[in-house]
């Protein structure tokens, strides 16, 4: 891949910044200009400096053939720095800068006929009793408006005026929203609370939601901005845990293919409980429920990483390839074939933007020098480089 002079300059400046070197006035000006071009540039540098610890890099640094990467970019950069003592911090910074130039933010241009791009399918709203409505169907929209459900143009749904009367043979009438592969969708609940569902996610609640109770059942991932009501707690049931709040913003990640359920608190406070106990979360904390052992714990996290999907991004640090693939399959329609099981367990770090072709990710991963990919239709084959 050919890199521009500007890319090389910025990467070299970032490398110097992360390694603790003093920048000249001209370098500071160049870096400031790059940071001002796009918000994601600033966010990426912030994460390199603050969010990704050296221990995190230890898990992945061994995969990168750093001299080879720099040689492909500009041999003089690497050779000039080999004269200095390469501390652990410098090696980590080298990886970060090399990954940056290798397109960690995946901004390569398109044009590949084989490109696998994220697809979008419209969600479905189902009312127990058999009524299912596709949210891009004009006839269905008209019927829903008669029930107080309004489909809006910005991929969102308002149920603030929901009025569905009666009871099914099984009890209350339930309403569910299912978001298919490749999409995400926002919904305003009858109480004014906001919910945004990730792809392959589903939420279910009673039609009398807000009238004495505020309970929802979540499969997959959702971000909640709960309207405050001290008299009626907002309760989210997901897998083996229950999250109880009065008014707050938080993310619940409860995909069935994972071994854990993650609740990340952005603001406010909430309680996460399981059969074996509960934990109270403060902003910047995350609870982790092990679905195998039933253990429940909490720790501090960078919340922006766990809510990045709201901006169509996925940040991963030291993730196994098979876990990255699982998340990617929420957005992209493809099948991964591994040449051997040890490829599944290879670990990588980087950033994915679902608005880009999946092929861009493969280019980045191949920069590690340890893996190769081939694409046949919607099948991707992964090979380990010997």
C-alpha positions in Angstrom: 0.0 0.0 0.0 1.3 3.5 -0.9 1.2 6.1 1.9 1.2 9.8 1.3 3.9 12.1 2.6 1.3 13.7 5.0 0.4 10.3 6.4 4.1 9.5 7.1 4.7 12.9 8.7 1.7 12.6 11.0 2.6 9.0 12.0 6.1 10.1 12.8 4.9 13.0 14.9 2.5 10.7 16.8 5.3 8.3 17.3 7.4 11.1 18.8 4.6 12.3 21.0 3.9 8.8 22.4 7.6 8.1 23.0 7.9 11.3 25.1 9.9 13.4 22.7 9.5 17.2 22.6 7.8 18.4 19.4 8.9 21.4 17.5 6.5 24.3 16.8 6.1 23.1 13.2 5.3 19.5 14.3 2.8 20.8 16.9 1.1 22.8 14.1 1.0 19.8 11.8 -0.5 17.6 14.5 -3.1 20.2 15.4 -4.1 20.5 11.7 -4.5 16.7 11.5 -6.5 16.6 14.7 -8.8 19.3 13.4 -9.7 17.5 10.2 -11.9 14.9 11.7 -13.3 14.2 15.2 -12.2 10.6 14.9 -8.6 11.7 14.6 -8.7 13.4 18.0 -10.6 10.5 19.6 -8.1 8.0 18.3 -5.1 10.0 19.6 -6.9 10.3 23.0 -7.3 6.6 23.2 -3.7 5.9 22.3 -2.6 8.3 25.1 -5.2 7.5 27.8 -7.2 4.4 27.2 -4.8 1.7 26.0 -2.4 0.7 28.7 1.0 -0.8 28.0 -0.3 -4.1 29.4 -2.9 -4.1 26.7 -0.2 -3.7 24.1 1.7 -6.5 25.6 -1.1 -8.9 24.6 -0.7 -8.0 20.9 2.6 -6.4 20.3 4.3 -9.7 19.6 2.1 -10.1 16.5 3.4 -7.1 14.7 6.6 -7.3 12.6 7.3 -3.6 13.4 10.6 -3.3 11.4 8.8 -4.8 8.3 5.9 -2.5 8.7 8.0 0.6 9.0 10.2 -0.6 6.1 7.2 -0.8 3.9 6.2 2.7 5.0 9.5 4.5 5.1 12.7 2.7 6.1 14.4 5.8 7.3 11.8 6.3 10.1 12.5 2.9 11.6 16.3 3.0 11.0 16.6 6.4 12.5 15.0 5.2 15.7 17.0 2.0 16.1 19.9 4.1 17.4 17.9 4.9 20.5 17.1 2.5 23.3 13.7 1.0 22.5 11.8 0.9 25.8 8.6 -1.0 26.3 6.7 2.3 26.0 8.4 3.1 22.7 7.7 -0.3 21.2 4.0 0.1 22.1 4.0 3.6 20.6 5.7 2.2 17.5 2.9 -0.4 17.1 0.3 2.4 17.5 1.8 4.6 14.9 2.4 1.8 12.5 -1.1 0.6 12.9 -2.3 4.2 12.4 -0.5 4.4 9.0 -1.7 0.8 8.3 -5.3 2.3 8.4 -6.5 1.5 11.9 -9.4 3.9 11.2 -9.9 2.2 7.8 -10.4 5.2 5.5 -9.2 3.5 2.3 -11.2 4.4 -0.8 -13.5 1.8 -2.4 -13.7 0.4 -5.9 -13.1 -3.3 -5.2 -15.8 -5.4 -6.9 -15.3 -8.0 -4.2 -15.9 -5.5 -1.4 -18.2 -6.7 1.4 -20.1 -3.8 2.7 -22.5 -3.5 5.6 -26.2 -4.0 4.6 -29.3 -2.4 6.1 -32.6 -4.1 6.6 -35.6 -2.4 8.3 -36.7 -3.5 11.7 -40.0 -5.2 12.5 -42.5 -4.3 15.2 -44.6 -7.1 16.5 -47.7 -7.0 18.7 -48.5 -10.3 20.5 -51.4 -11.9 18.8 -49.6 -12.2 15.4 -49.4 -8.7 14.1 -46.0 -7.9 12.6 -45.2 -4.5 10.9 -42.2 -3.8 8.7 -41.2 -0.2 9.5 -40.5 0.9 5.9 -43.9 -0.3 4.6 -46.2 2.7 4.0 -49.4 0.6 4.6 -48.0 -0.7 7.9 -47.0 2.9 9.0 -50.6 4.0 8.5 -51.9 1.1 10.7 -49.3 1.8 13.4 -50.2 5.5 13.5 -53.7 4.4 14.5 -52.2 2.7 17.5 -50.1 5.7 18.5 -46.9 4.4 16.9 -45.0 6.9 14.7 -42.2 5.9 12.4 -39.8 8.8 11.8 -37.4 9.5 9.0 -34.2 9.3 11.1 -34.3 5.6 11.8 -36.4 6.1 14.9 -39.8 5.2 16.3 -42.0 7.0 18.8 -44.3 5.1 21.1 -45.1 8.0 23.5 -48.8 7.9 22.4 -49.0 4.1 22.3 -52.6 2.9 22.9 -53.1 -0.8 22.5 -56.0 -2.1 24.5 -57.0 -5.6 25.6 -55.2 -8.7 26.8 -54.0 -11.7 24.9 -54.9 -15.2 26.0 -51.5 -15.3 27.8 -52.0 -12.1 29.7 -50.8 -8.5 28.8 -50.4 -7.6 25.2 -46.6 -7.3 24.5 -44.8 -5.2 21.9 -41.4 -6.1 20.5 -39.0 -4.4 18.2 -36.4 -6.6 16.3 -33.5 -5.0 14.5 -31.9 -7.4 11.9 -28.3 -7.7 10.7 -26.7 -4.5 9.5 -28.9 -1.9 11.2 -29.5 -0.1 14.4 -32.7 1.7 15.4 -33.9 4.2 18.0 -37.1 4.2 19.9 -38.8 6.5 22.3 -40.7 4.5 24.9 -44.2 5.5 26.2 -42.6 7.1 29.3 -40.2 9.2 27.2 -37.2 7.0 27.8 -34.9 6.5 24.8 -33.6 3.2 23.6 -31.2 2.5 20.7 -30.9 -1.1 19.6 -27.8 -2.5 17.9 -28.1 -4.9 15.0 -29.4 -8.5 15.7 -31.1 -7.2 18.9 -34.6 -7.3 20.2 -36.6 -5.6 22.9 -39.9 -6.6 24.4 -42.3 -4.8 26.8 -45.9 -4.8 27.9 -48.3 -2.4 26.1 -49.2 -0.8 29.4 -45.5 0.1 30.0 -45.2 3.1 32.3 -48.5 2.5 34.0 -47.3 1.1 37.3 -44.3 -0.8 35.9 -41.4 0.0 33.4 -39.9 -3.4 32.5 -38.2 -4.5 29.3 -36.6 -7.7 28.1 -33.5 -7.3 25.9 -31.7 -9.8 23.6 -28.5 -8.4 22.1 -27.3 -4.9 22.8 -29.1 -1.6 23.6 -28.2 1.8 24.9 -30.8 3.3 27.3 -31.4 7.0 28.3 -34.0 6.5 31.0 -36.5 9.2 31.9 -36.4 9.9 35.6 -39.3 8.6 37.7 -38.6 8.0 41.4 -41.9 6.1 41.8 -41.5 3.6 39.0 -38.0 2.0 38.5 -36.9 1.1 35.0 -36.0 -2.6 34.8 -34.0 -4.3 32.1 -34.0 -8.1 32.0 -31.1 -9.5 29.9 -30.0 -13.1 30.2 -29.3 -14.0 33.8 -29.2 -10.4 35.1 -31.6 -7.6 36.0 -30.6 -3.9 35.8 -32.7 -1.6 37.9 -32.6 2.2 37.5 -34.5 5.4 38.2 -33.0 7.7 35.6 -29.7 7.3 33.9 -27.8 6.5 30.6 -26.2 3.0 30.2 -25.4 0.3 27.7 -26.4 -3.4 28.0 -24.5 -5.9 25.9 -26.1 -9.3 26.1 -25.6 -11.1 22.9 -26.2 -14.9 23.2 -22.9 -15.9 21.6 -20.8 -14.2 24.3 -19.8 -15.7 27.6 -20.6 -12.6 29.6 -23.2 -9.9 29.9 -21.8 -6.3 30.1 -23.6 -3.3 31.6 -21.7 -0.1 31.2 -22.9 3.1 33.1 -22.4 6.4 31.3 -24.2 8.7 33.8 -26.4 8.4 36.8 -26.4 5.2 39.0 -27.9 1.8 38.7 -28.0 -1.7 40.3 -27.2 -4.9 38.5 -28.4 -8.1 40.1 -28.2 -11.8 39.5 -29.3 -14.8 41.5 -26.1 -14.6 43.6 -26.1 -10.9 44.5 -25.9 -7.4 43.1 -23.5 -4.6 42.4 -24.0 -0.8 42.3 -22.5 1.0 39.4 -21.2 4.6 39.3 -20.4 6.5 36.0 -17.4 5.0 34.2 -18.0 1.5 35.7 -19.0 -1.8 34.1 -20.5 -4.9 35.5 -19.5 -8.3 34.1 -21.8 -11.3 34.5 -20.2 -14.7 33.6 -23.0 -16.7 32.0 -21.1 -19.9 32.7 -20.3 -19.5 36.4 -22.9 -17.0 37.4 -20.2 -14.7 38.9 -20.9 -11.0 38.9 -18.2 -8.3 39.2 -17.5 -4.7 38.3 -14.5 -2.6 37.2 -13.7 0.8 35.7 -13.8 1.2 31.9 -13.6 3.8 29.1 -17.3 4.1 28.4 -16.7 5.6 24.9 -15.3 2.3 23.8 -18.3 0.3 24.8 -20.8 2.8 23.3 -18.8 3.3 20.1 -21.4 1.3 18.2 -23.7 4.3 18.5 -21.4 6.0 16.0 -21.1 2.9 13.8 -17.7 1.9 15.2 -16.1 -1.0 17.0 -13.0 -0.6 19.1 -11.1 -3.7 20.0 -7.9 -4.2 22.0 -6.4 -7.7 22.3 -9.6 -9.4 21.0 -9.5 -12.9 19.6 -10.2 -13.0 15.8 -13.3 -15.2 16.3 -14.8 -12.6 18.7 -14.1 -9.8 16.2 -15.8 -11.8 13.5 -18.9 -12.4 15.6 -19.3 -8.6 16.1 -18.6 -8.0 12.4 -21.3 -10.4 11.4 -23.8 -8.1 13.1 -23.1 -5.6 10.3 -21.7 -7.6 7.4 -23.2 -10.6 5.6 -20.3 -13.0 5.3 -19.0 -16.3 6.6 -15.5 -16.8 7.9 -13.6 -20.1 7.2 -10.5 -20.7 9.4 -7.7 -22.8 7.9 -6.9 -23.9 11.5 -8.3 -23.5 15.0 -5.3 -21.5 16.3 -6.2 -18.7 13.8 -9.5 -18.2 15.7 -7.5 -17.4 18.9 -5.1 -14.9 17.3 -5.5 -11.5 18.9 -5.7 -8.1 17.3 -6.3 -4.4 18.1 -7.8 -1.6 16.0 -11.0 0.3 15.0 -13.7 -0.6 12.5 -16.2 1.8 10.9 -19.2 0.0 9.5 -19.5 2.6 6.7 -16.4 1.2 5.1 -16.0 -2.0 3.2 -15.0 -5.1 5.3 -12.0 -5.6 2.9 -10.3 -2.6 4.6 -10.2 -4.5 7.8 -8.5 -7.4 6.2 -5.8 -5.1 4.7 -5.1 -3.8 8.2 -4.9 -7.2 9.8 -2.6 -8.4 7.1 -0.2 -5.6 8.1 0.7 -7.7 11.2 2.5 -10.1 8.8 0.9 -13.1 10.5 -2.4 -13.7 8.6 -3.8 -13.6 5.0 -7.3 -13.5 3.7 -9.0 -14.4 0.4 -12.6 -13.6 -0.5 -14.9 -15.8 -2.6 -18.3 -14.1 -2.8 -19.5 -13.8 0.8 -17.0 -16.4 2.1 -13.8 -15.1 3.6 -10.9 -17.6 4.1 -8.3 -16.9 6.8 -4.8 -18.4 6.6 -1.9 -18.2 9.0 1.4 -17.0 7.5 4.2 -19.5 8.2 
